[in-house]
């Protein structure tokens, strides 16, 4: 008998890809965040670690990363607030200028209307 070549369906290829890709993605993202991927996995699954030193070092590194993130986020939000305050001040000034222009236009329109009525009375 001749051996048949092993053929995989599209689903089995996709499933195999996910089995390899997802765990590597999870550990890669954990590494980039500065966290321990294995400990995160254990925490998600609920497996308790008997080594308290790992927890302490992981929590201290997490605290440092969290503190750095919070400080960066606070700085970004302060900058955004200052920018929005400047923009608000500019918009208030522009609004006042437009209001003054609108009042001037109304006064001019009123004056032109009075002149027109005077001309109509003189003609008719």
ABEGO torsion letter per residue (X at the ends): XBBBBBBBBAAAAAAAAAAAAAAAAAAAAAAAAGBBAAAAAAAAAGBBBABAAAAAAAAAAAAAAAAAAAAAAAAAAAAAAAAAAAAAAAAAAAAAAAAAAAAAAAAAAAAAAAAAAAAAAAAX
